[in-house]
């Protein structure tokens, strides 16, 4: 009996070894995990549910930080609001954007049914991180007293002024007040400006608001094609509601490669909203301006 059992075992072993060498690989690997699928790089990332609505990562900064946008409302008329293009130098613009996100999350009924609101709180996360130590939500108390640190946070990690990196009168050597700054090696040379360019060209928002500081005014956009009638309308609407001065032209000094002027070149109504100081958030004023735009674009 023992010999019979041993013979059976030997046969089973031989069959197993034979199967390993003779059968196709697909028959043997049944216990292996299924192959992974490589994501299609042309497919936009899906929105994910967050406390602040649908979040989408539209790109990465020079140092690899996420450039995020948040969306609210289900309408087809998209209004885009952008903060933090100048990173930690204009940190208060990021906090205005976060206040808007908080408001919309708490008051979804404030959004007209035909409108979708998109908020990019920080277009320059590396510049913000260099000043406050995070690219996420922060407090004004996190801002250092060193003006050298704060000013350096205006630029991305390549030391490029992102608001000089867009395709309207772009120049490599650009101007900020009386200073010479880098506009990049070419228009859209920077990953941050590439990210928002790709998003805007894929989605074509109805209107765009970009927050800056400081100056206390609302400025229309143009790129040698005059100011669009709709841009004039929203410039005056926002300014009147918020209590800012409205202007059809930013004439303090020459600007090249400006984001809102590039939007004007693409015939998208866009305005620059300059907060009064580099530390004021002026949320109530800006909420009034935002509400005026909601009413204007509501069906």
Helices and strands as residue ranges (DSSP letters): H 2-22, H 25-28, G 29-31, E 48-50, E 53-60, E 66-72, E 77-82, G 87-90, H 91-106, G 108-110, E 115-120, H 125-132, G 140-142, H 147-152, G 162-164, E 173-176, E 179-182, H 191-203, E 207-213, E 217-220, H 229-242, E 245-247, H 259-265, E 269-275, H 283-297
